[in-house]
Amino acid sequence: MADQTSKETRKKLIALGDKIVNDIERSENPNIEIPIRALSNVVFDKKANQLTLGNKTSKRYYFNVAHSKKFMQTMMVASFCKSLLDNSIHASIRDMYYNLKRTLPDSDENTIDEQSESDPLIVDIEVALDILREQLHLTTDRKGIVAGNVIIQDRGDSIDWSKLGSGGWSIPSTVEEIDIKKVDADFVLVVEKNAGFERLHEDKFWQKHKSILIGTGGQPSRGTRLLIQRLHDEFKLPVYVFCDADAYGVYIYSVIKSGSISLAHVSDRISTPSAKFIGLTISDVFEYDLKKATIKAKDVDIKRAKEMLEYEWFKKNPRWQKELNLMVEKGIKAEIEALSHRGLKFMSEEYLPDKLKKKNFLD
């Protein structure tokens, strides 16, 4: 799988180079066509239940004073990525920045001054060639942990997620290169908080309920989102997302389910439209007697909840409208750790099993 993906990615990079050469040979102004990533070009695909980019594009020309430096930088990044693929190695986006940063001969001009210049160029290549950054062999810091009855093959090593002690398996950014060999689970439970993951992992929730437990540590990384999607698509596992009862927790669920504006160009490859929200909700605060464990919502929380009431994928859902309006009306929020108010094992032994039994999910 990884070898075939690398071949296809390399082919696309070569085609980009060939296109520039052909422009030059025809005495045309060399250019790269790039889909526009602005909010004005982001649309919600109702059928797919995902955010996606529209059809608007722009061209970056070599013979254009406003474009020439960025054109040069874009081609440098593309060339660097082809070199990674040619040599079957990976590099961090920070490595790439330092590797490409240099002063042009007979000048005081740098190829790249700050990493804030090179990072967006990676996304430009992603959208222009319709590939993932990870397929370019560019990596970022690991974020996210997982435990469950799963065996994978990762760069020649066989890894059993059920036998990694208290730490779990650390999710890399290059998840598409991993071969998932064996899965023995009925569903995937995605947990926003590391503390929540630790509680459920220590209580052996994934063993007792035959599930795969994933901790995102806040906003999920691209690698974590891709892993969630792969487990759903390849093994037909339902995905349940467990987040705080606040606008930020709901947004994390929204990103896993439908994608985000900033990554609309890859939503179809890293989001899971069928994911369901298992909690925590403001309604749960009252149903499970957690009123004394709530936190007063800040103005920014209320503002965010009001904004999300207008999101197209929440706007026409009565249950989501109810929950978001409750956040605004009650002026409270609650963390998943608030369940510890009812006992340290209440989360794993009562709350989640009750939700699963009743299929009490928000879609």
Contacts in CASP RR format, 6 or more apart in sequence:
PFRMAT RR
TARGET T0000
AUTHOR 0000-0000-0000
METHOD contacts of the structure
MODEL  1
MADQTSKETRKKLIALGDKIVNDIERSENPNIEIPIRALSNVVFDKKANQ
LTLGNKTSKRYYFNVAHSKKFMQTMMVASFCKSLLDNSIHASIRDMYYNL
KRTLPDSDENTIDEQSESDPLIVDIEVALDILREQLHLTTDRKGIVAGNV
IIQDRGDSIDWSKLGSGGWSIPSTVEEIDIKKVDADFVLVVEKNAGFERL
HEDKFWQKHKSILIGTGGQPSRGTRLLIQRLHDEFKLPVYVFCDADAYGV
YIYSVIKSGSISLAHVSDRISTPSAKFIGLTISDVFEYDLKKATIKAKDV
DIKRAKEMLEYEWFKKNPRWQKELNLMVEKGIKAEIEALSHRGLKFMSEE
YLPDKLKKKNFLD
1 176 0 8 1.000
1 177 0 8 1.000
1 179 0 8 1.000
2 176 0 8 1.000
2 177 0 8 1.000
2 179 0 8 1.000
5 135 0 8 1.000
5 176 0 8 1.000
5 177 0 8 1.000
6 85 0 8 1.000
6 88 0 8 1.000
6 135 0 8 1.000
6 137 0 8 1.000
9 85 0 8 1.000
9 129 0 8 1.000
9 131 0 8 1.000
9 135 0 8 1.000
9 136 0 8 1.000
10 82 0 8 1.000
10 85 0 8 1.000
10 86 0 8 1.000
12 129 0 8 1.000
12 130 0 8 1.000
12 131 0 8 1.000
13 78 0 8 1.000
13 81 0 8 1.000
13 82 0 8 1.000
13 85 0 8 1.000
13 129 0 8 1.000
14 82 0 8 1.000
16 32 0 8 1.000
16 78 0 8 1.000
16 128 0 8 1.000
16 129 0 8 1.000
17 75 0 8 1.000
17 78 0 8 1.000
20 30 0 8 1.000
20 32 0 8 1.000
20 75 0 8 1.000
23 29 0 8 1.000
23 30 0 8 1.000
23 31 0 8 1.000
24 30 0 8 1.000
29 61 0 8 1.000
29 62 0 8 1.000
29 63 0 8 1.000
29 64 0 8 1.000
30 61 0 8 1.000
30 62 0 8 1.000
30 63 0 8 1.000
30 71 0 8 1.000
31 59 0 8 1.000
31 60 0 8 1.000
31 61 0 8 1.000
31 62 0 8 1.000
31 71 0 8 1.000
32 59 0 8 1.000
32 60 0 8 1.000
32 71 0 8 1.000
32 74 0 8 1.000
32 124 0 8 1.000
32 128 0 8 1.000
33 57 0 8 1.000
33 58 0 8 1.000
33 59 0 8 1.000
33 128 0 8 1.000
34 57 0 8 1.000
34 58 0 8 1.000
34 59 0 8 1.000
34 60 0 8 1.000
34 124 0 8 1.000
34 127 0 8 1.000
34 128 0 8 1.000
35 41 0 8 1.000
35 53 0 8 1.000
35 54 0 8 1.000
35 55 0 8 1.000
35 56 0 8 1.000
35 57 0 8 1.000
35 127 0 8 1.000
35 128 0 8 1.000
35 265 0 8 1.000
36 53 0 8 1.000
36 56 0 8 1.000
36 57 0 8 1.000
36 58 0 8 1.000
37 53 0 8 1.000
37 123 0 8 1.000
37 127 0 8 1.000
37 262 0 8 1.000
37 264 0 8 1.000
37 265 0 8 1.000
39 261 0 8 1.000
40 56 0 8 1.000
41 53 0 8 1.000
41 54 0 8 1.000
41 55 0 8 1.000
41 56 0 8 1.000
42 51 0 8 1.000
42 52 0 8 1.000
42 53 0 8 1.000
42 54 0 8 1.000
42 261 0 8 1.000
42 264 0 8 1.000
43 51 0 8 1.000
43 52 0 8 1.000
43 53 0 8 1.000
43 54 0 8 1.000
44 50 0 8 1.000
44 51 0 8 1.000
44 52 0 8 1.000
44 258 0 8 1.000
44 312 0 8 1.000
44 313 0 8 1.000
45 51 0 8 1.000
45 52 0 8 1.000
46 312 0 8 1.000
48 268 0 8 1.000
48 273 0 8 1.000
49 257 0 8 1.000
49 258 0 8 1.000
49 273 0 8 1.000
49 313 0 8 1.000
50 258 0 8 1.000
50 259 0 8 1.000
50 267 0 8 1.000
50 268 0 8 1.000
50 271 0 8 1.000
50 273 0 8 1.000
51 258 0 8 1.000
51 259 0 8 1.000
51 260 0 8 1.000
51 261 0 8 1.000
51 264 0 8 1.000
51 267 0 8 1.000
51 271 0 8 1.000
52 264 0 8 1.000
52 265 0 8 1.000
52 267 0 8 1.000
52 268 0 8 1.000
53 127 0 8 1.000
53 264 0 8 1.000
53 265 0 8 1.000
60 67 0 8 1.000
60 70 0 8 1.000
60 71 0 8 1.000
60 74 0 8 1.000
60 124 0 8 1.000
61 67 0 8 1.000
61 68 0 8 1.000
61 71 0 8 1.000
62 68 0 8 1.000
62 71 0 8 1.000
62 72 0 8 1.000
64 71 0 8 1.000
70 121 0 8 1.000
72 111 0 8 1.000
73 100 0 8 1.000
73 111 0 8 1.000
73 112 0 8 1.000
73 117 0 8 1.000
73 118 0 8 1.000
73 121 0 8 1.000
74 121 0 8 1.000
74 124 0 8 1.000
74 125 0 8 1.000
76 100 0 8 1.000
76 111 0 8 1.000
76 112 0 8 1.000
77 96 0 8 1.000
77 100 0 8 1.000
77 118 0 8 1.000
77 121 0 8 1.000
77 122 0 8 1.000
77 125 0 8 1.000
78 125 0 8 1.000
80 91 0 8 1.000
80 96 0 8 1.000
80 99 0 8 1.000
80 100 0 8 1.000
81 125 0 8 1.000
81 136 0 8 1.000
81 137 0 8 1.000
81 138 0 8 1.000
84 90 0 8 1.000
84 91 0 8 1.000
84 136 0 8 1.000
84 137 0 8 1.000
84 138 0 8 1.000
85 136 0 8 1.000
85 137 0 8 1.000
89 137 0 8 1.000
90 137 0 8 1.000
90 138 0 8 1.000
90 139 0 8 1.000
90 174 0 8 1.000
91 99 0 8 1.000
91 137 0 8 1.000
91 138 0 8 1.000
91 139 0 8 1.000
92 138 0 8 1.000
92 139 0 8 1.000
92 140 0 8 1.000
92 141 0 8 1.000
93 115 0 8 1.000
93 118 0 8 1.000
93 119 0 8 1.000
93 122 0 8 1.000
93 133 0 8 1.000
93 138 0 8 1.000
93 139 0 8 1.000
93 140 0 8 1.000
94 115 0 8 1.000
96 118 0 8 1.000
96 122 0 8 1.000
96 138 0 8 1.000
97 112 0 8 1.000
97 115 0 8 1.000
97 118 0 8 1.000
97 119 0 8 1.000
100 111 0 8 1.000
100 112 0 8 1.000
100 118 0 8 1.000
101 110 0 8 1.000
101 111 0 8 1.000
101 112 0 8 1.000
101 113 0 8 1.000
102 110 0 8 1.000
102 111 0 8 1.000
103 109 0 8 1.000
103 110 0 8 1.000
103 111 0 8 1.000
104 110 0 8 1.000
104 111 0 8 1.000
112 118 0 8 1.000
122 133 0 8 1.000
122 136 0 8 1.000
122 138 0 8 1.000
123 133 0 8 1.000
123 265 0 8 1.000
125 131 0 8 1.000
125 136 0 8 1.000
126 132 0 8 1.000
126 133 0 8 1.000
126 136 0 8 1.000
126 265 0 8 1.000
126 266 0 8 1.000
127 265 0 8 1.000
132 176 0 8 1.000
132 222 0 8 1.000
132 226 0 8 1.000
132 266 0 8 1.000
132 269 0 8 1.000
132 270 0 8 1.000
133 222 0 8 1.000
134 173 0 8 1.000
134 174 0 8 1.000
134 175 0 8 1.000
134 176 0 8 1.000
134 177 0 8 1.000
134 222 0 8 1.000
134 223 0 8 1.000
134 226 0 8 1.000
135 176 0 8 1.000
137 174 0 8 1.000
139 172 0 8 1.000
139 173 0 8 1.000
139 174 0 8 1.000
140 173 0 8 1.000
140 221 0 8 1.000
140 222 0 8 1.000
141 173 0 8 1.000
142 170 0 8 1.000
142 171 0 8 1.000
142 172 0 8 1.000
142 173 0 8 1.000
142 221 0 8 1.000
143 171 0 8 1.000
143 216 0 8 1.000
143 217 0 8 1.000
143 220 0 8 1.000
143 221 0 8 1.000
143 223 0 8 1.000
143 224 0 8 1.000
144 170 0 8 1.000
144 171 0 8 1.000
144 214 0 8 1.000
144 215 0 8 1.000
144 216 0 8 1.000
144 217 0 8 1.000
144 220 0 8 1.000
144 221 0 8 1.000
144 224 0 8 1.000
145 167 0 8 1.000
145 168 0 8 1.000
145 169 0 8 1.000
145 170 0 8 1.000
145 171 0 8 1.000
145 194 0 8 1.000
145 197 0 8 1.000
145 214 0 8 1.000
145 215 0 8 1.000
146 161 0 8 1.000
146 168 0 8 1.000
146 169 0 8 1.000
146 171 0 8 1.000
146 212 0 8 1.000
146 213 0 8 1.000
146 214 0 8 1.000
146 215 0 8 1.000
146 227 0 8 1.000
147 161 0 8 1.000
147 162 0 8 1.000
147 164 0 8 1.000
147 167 0 8 1.000
147 168 0 8 1.000
147 169 0 8 1.000
147 201 0 8 1.000
147 206 0 8 1.000
147 212 0 8 1.000
147 213 0 8 1.000
148 161 0 8 1.000
148 162 0 8 1.000
148 185 0 8 1.000
148 206 0 8 1.000
148 207 0 8 1.000
148 211 0 8 1.000
148 212 0 8 1.000
148 213 0 8 1.000
149 161 0 8 1.000
149 162 0 8 1.000
149 183 0 8 1.000
149 184 0 8 1.000
149 185 0 8 1.000
149 206 0 8 1.000
149 207 0 8 1.000
149 210 0 8 1.000
149 212 0 8 1.000
150 160 0 8 1.000
150 161 0 8 1.000
150 162 0 8 1.000
150 180 0 8 1.000
150 182 0 8 1.000
150 183 0 8 1.000
150 184 0 8 1.000
150 185 0 8 1.000
150 212 0 8 1.000
151 158 0 8 1.000
151 159 0 8 1.000
151 160 0 8 1.000
151 161 0 8 1.000
151 180 0 8 1.000
151 181 0 8 1.000
151 182 0 8 1.000
152 158 0 8 1.000
152 159 0 8 1.000
152 161 0 8 1.000
152 178 0 8 1.000
152 179 0 8 1.000
152 180 0 8 1.000
152 181 0 8 1.000
153 159 0 8 1.000
153 178 0 8 1.000
153 179 0 8 1.000
153 181 0 8 1.000
154 172 0 8 1.000
154 177 0 8 1.000
154 178 0 8 1.000
154 179 0 8 1.000
155 177 0 8 1.000
158 181 0 8 1.000
159 169 0 8 1.000
161 168 0 8 1.000
161 169 0 8 1.000
161 212 0 8 1.000
162 207 0 8 1.000
166 198 0 8 1.000
166 201 0 8 1.000
166 202 0 8 1.000
167 201 0 8 1.000
168 201 0 8 1.000
171 214 0 8 1.000
171 221 0 8 1.000
171 223 0 8 1.000
171 224 0 8 1.000
171 227 0 8 1.000
172 178 0 8 1.000
172 223 0 8 1.000
173 221 0 8 1.000
173 222 0 8 1.000
173 223 0 8 1.000
174 223 0 8 1.000
175 223 0 8 1.000
175 224 0 8 1.000
175 226 0 8 1.000
175 227 0 8 1.000
175 230 0 8 1.000
176 226 0 8 1.000
176 230 0 8 1.000
180 230 0 8 1.000
180 231 0 8 1.000
180 234 0 8 1.000
180 235 0 8 1.000
183 212 0 8 1.000
183 231 0 8 1.000
183 235 0 8 1.000
183 237 0 8 1.000
184 210 0 8 1.000
185 206 0 8 1.000
185 210 0 8 1.000
185 211 0 8 1.000
185 212 0 8 1.000
185 235 0 8 1.000
185 237 0 8 1.000
186 209 0 8 1.000
186 210 0 8 1.000
186 211 0 8 1.000
186 237 0 8 1.000
186 238 0 8 1.000
187 210 0 8 1.000
187 211 0 8 1.000
187 212 0 8 1.000
187 237 0 8 1.000
187 238 0 8 1.000
187 239 0 8 1.000
187 240 0 8 1.000
188 211 0 8 1.000
188 212 0 8 1.000
188 214 0 8 1.000
188 228 0 8 1.000
188 231 0 8 1.000
188 232 0 8 1.000
188 237 0 8 1.000
188 238 0 8 1.000
188 239 0 8 1.000
188 240 0 8 1.000
189 200 0 8 1.000
189 205 0 8 1.000
189 206 0 8 1.000
189 211 0 8 1.000
189 212 0 8 1.000
189 213 0 8 1.000
189 214 0 8 1.000
189 240 0 8 1.000
189 242 0 8 1.000
189 278 0 8 1.000
189 352 0 8 1.000
190 214 0 8 1.000
190 215 0 8 1.000
190 216 0 8 1.000
190 220 0 8 1.000
190 228 0 8 1.000
190 239 0 8 1.000
190 240 0 8 1.000
190 241 0 8 1.000
190 242 0 8 1.000
190 256 0 8 1.000
190 275 0 8 1.000
191 197 0 8 1.000
191 200 0 8 1.000
191 213 0 8 1.000
191 214 0 8 1.000
191 215 0 8 1.000
191 216 0 8 1.000
191 242 0 8 1.000
191 336 0 8 1.000
192 215 0 8 1.000
192 216 0 8 1.000
192 217 0 8 1.000
192 218 0 8 1.000
192 241 0 8 1.000
192 242 0 8 1.000
192 243 0 8 1.000
192 244 0 8 1.000
192 249 0 8 1.000
192 252 0 8 1.000
192 336 0 8 1.000
193 215 0 8 1.000
193 217 0 8 1.000
193 218 0 8 1.000
193 244 0 8 1.000
193 335 0 8 1.000
193 336 0 8 1.000
193 337 0 8 1.000
194 215 0 8 1.000
194 217 0 8 1.000
195 337 0 8 1.000
196 215 0 8 1.000
196 242 0 8 1.000
196 336 0 8 1.000
196 337 0 8 1.000
196 347 0 8 1.000
197 213 0 8 1.000
197 214 0 8 1.000
197 215 0 8 1.000
197 217 0 8 1.000
199 340 0 8 1.000
199 344 0 8 1.000
199 347 0 8 1.000
199 348 0 8 1.000
200 206 0 8 1.000
200 213 0 8 1.000
200 347 0 8 1.000
200 348 0 8 1.000
200 352 0 8 1.000
201 213 0 8 1.000
203 345 0 8 1.000
203 347 0 8 1.000
203 348 0 8 1.000
203 349 0 8 1.000
205 211 0 8 1.000
205 213 0 8 1.000
205 348 0 8 1.000
205 352 0 8 1.000
206 212 0 8 1.000
206 213 0 8 1.000
209 352 0 8 1.000
209 353 0 8 1.000
209 356 0 8 1.000
212 231 0 8 1.000
212 237 0 8 1.000
214 224 0 8 1.000
214 227 0 8 1.000
214 228 0 8 1.000
215 224 0 8 1.000
216 224 0 8 1.000
216 252 0 8 1.000
218 252 0 8 1.000
219 252 0 8 1.000
219 255 0 8 1.000
220 228 0 8 1.000
220 252 0 8 1.000
220 255 0 8 1.000
220 256 0 8 1.000
222 263 0 8 1.000
222 266 0 8 1.000
222 270 0 8 1.000
223 270 0 8 1.000
225 255 0 8 1.000
225 256 0 8 1.000
225 270 0 8 1.000
225 271 0 8 1.000
225 272 0 8 1.000
226 269 0 8 1.000
226 270 0 8 1.000
228 239 0 8 1.000
228 256 0 8 1.000
228 272 0 8 1.000
228 275 0 8 1.000
229 269 0 8 1.000
229 270 0 8 1.000
229 271 0 8 1.000
229 272 0 8 1.000
231 237 0 8 1.000
231 239 0 8 1.000
232 238 0 8 1.000
232 239 0 8 1.000
232 272 0 8 1.000
232 274 0 8 1.000
232 275 0 8 1.000
233 272 0 8 1.000
238 274 0 8 1.000
238 276 0 8 1.000
239 256 0 8 1.000
239 272 0 8 1.000
239 274 0 8 1.000
239 275 0 8 1.000
239 276 0 8 1.000
240 275 0 8 1.000
240 276 0 8 1.000
240 277 0 8 1.000
240 278 0 8 1.000
240 356 0 8 1.000
240 361 0 8 1.000
241 252 0 8 1.000
241 253 0 8 1.000
241 256 0 8 1.000
241 257 0 8 1.000
241 275 0 8 1.000
241 276 0 8 1.000
241 277 0 8 1.000
241 278 0 8 1.000
241 279 0 8 1.000
242 278 0 8 1.000
242 279 0 8 1.000
242 280 0 8 1.000
242 336 0 8 1.000
242 352 0 8 1.000
243 249 0 8 1.000
243 250 0 8 1.000
243 252 0 8 1.000
243 253 0 8 1.000
243 277 0 8 1.000
243 279 0 8 1.000
243 280 0 8 1.000
243 336 0 8 1.000
244 280 0 8 1.000
244 333 0 8 1.000
244 334 0 8 1.000
244 335 0 8 1.000
244 336 0 8 1.000
245 279 0 8 1.000
245 280 0 8 1.000
245 281 0 8 1.000
245 282 0 8 1.000
245 284 0 8 1.000
245 285 0 8 1.000
245 327 0 8 1.000
245 333 0 8 1.000
245 334 0 8 1.000
245 335 0 8 1.000
246 297 0 8 1.000
246 301 0 8 1.000
246 305 0 8 1.000
246 327 0 8 1.000
246 333 0 8 1.000
246 334 0 8 1.000
246 335 0 8 1.000
247 301 0 8 1.000
247 304 0 8 1.000
247 305 0 8 1.000
247 307 0 8 1.000
247 308 0 8 1.000
247 324 0 8 1.000
247 327 0 8 1.000
247 333 0 8 1.000
248 301 0 8 1.000
248 304 0 8 1.000
250 277 0 8 1.000
250 305 0 8 1.000
250 308 0 8 1.000
250 320 0 8 1.000
250 323 0 8 1.000
250 324 0 8 1.000
251 304 0 8 1.000
251 308 0 8 1.000
253 275 0 8 1.000
253 277 0 8 1.000
254 308 0 8 1.000
254 311 0 8 1.000
254 313 0 8 1.000
254 314 0 8 1.000
255 271 0 8 1.000
256 271 0 8 1.000
256 272 0 8 1.000
256 275 0 8 1.000
257 271 0 8 1.000
257 272 0 8 1.000
257 273 0 8 1.000
257 275 0 8 1.000
257 313 0 8 1.000
258 267 0 8 1.000
258 271 0 8 1.000
258 273 0 8 1.000
258 313 0 8 1.000
259 267 0 8 1.000
259 270 0 8 1.000
259 271 0 8 1.000
260 267 0 8 1.000
263 270 0 8 1.000
276 361 0 8 1.000
276 362 0 8 1.000
276 363 0 8 1.000
277 361 0 8 1.000
277 362 0 8 1.000
277 363 0 8 1.000
278 352 0 8 1.000
278 355 0 8 1.000
278 356 0 8 1.000
278 360 0 8 1.000
278 361 0 8 1.000
279 336 0 8 1.000
279 355 0 8 1.000
279 362 0 8 1.000
280 334 0 8 1.000
280 335 0 8 1.000
280 336 0 8 1.000
280 338 0 8 1.000
280 339 0 8 1.000
281 323 0 8 1.000
281 326 0 8 1.000
281 362 0 8 1.000
282 323 0 8 1.000
282 326 0 8 1.000
282 327 0 8 1.000
282 330 0 8 1.000
282 332 0 8 1.000
282 333 0 8 1.000
282 334 0 8 1.000
283 322 0 8 1.000
283 323 0 8 1.000
283 326 0 8 1.000
284 290 0 8 1.000
284 334 0 8 1.000
284 351 0 8 1.000
285 291 0 8 1.000
285 293 0 8 1.000
285 294 0 8 1.000
285 332 0 8 1.000
285 334 0 8 1.000
285 338 0 8 1.000
288 339 0 8 1.000
288 342 0 8 1.000
288 351 0 8 1.000
289 342 0 8 1.000
290 334 0 8 1.000
290 338 0 8 1.000
290 339 0 8 1.000
290 341 0 8 1.000
290 342 0 8 1.000
292 341 0 8 1.000
293 334 0 8 1.000
293 338 0 8 1.000
293 339 0 8 1.000
293 340 0 8 1.000
293 341 0 8 1.000
294 332 0 8 1.000
294 333 0 8 1.000
294 334 0 8 1.000
294 338 0 8 1.000
295 332 0 8 1.000
295 333 0 8 1.000
295 334 0 8 1.000
295 335 0 8 1.000
296 331 0 8 1.000
296 332 0 8 1.000
296 333 0 8 1.000
297 305 0 8 1.000
297 327 0 8 1.000
297 331 0 8 1.000
297 332 0 8 1.000
297 333 0 8 1.000
301 327 0 8 1.000
301 331 0 8 1.000
301 333 0 8 1.000
302 327 0 8 1.000
302 328 0 8 1.000
302 331 0 8 1.000
305 324 0 8 1.000
305 327 0 8 1.000
305 328 0 8 1.000
306 324 0 8 1.000
306 328 0 8 1.000
308 314 0 8 1.000
308 324 0 8 1.000
309 315 0 8 1.000
309 321 0 8 1.000
309 324 0 8 1.000
309 325 0 8 1.000
309 328 0 8 1.000
314 320 0 8 1.000
314 321 0 8 1.000
314 324 0 8 1.000
315 321 0 8 1.000
317 362 0 8 1.000
317 363 0 8 1.000
319 362 0 8 1.000
319 363 0 8 1.000
320 362 0 8 1.000
323 362 0 8 1.000
327 333 0 8 1.000
336 347 0 8 1.000
339 346 0 8 1.000
339 347 0 8 1.000
339 351 0 8 1.000
340 346 0 8 1.000
340 347 0 8 1.000
342 350 0 8 1.000
342 351 0 8 1.000
354 360 0 8 1.000
355 361 0 8 1.000
END
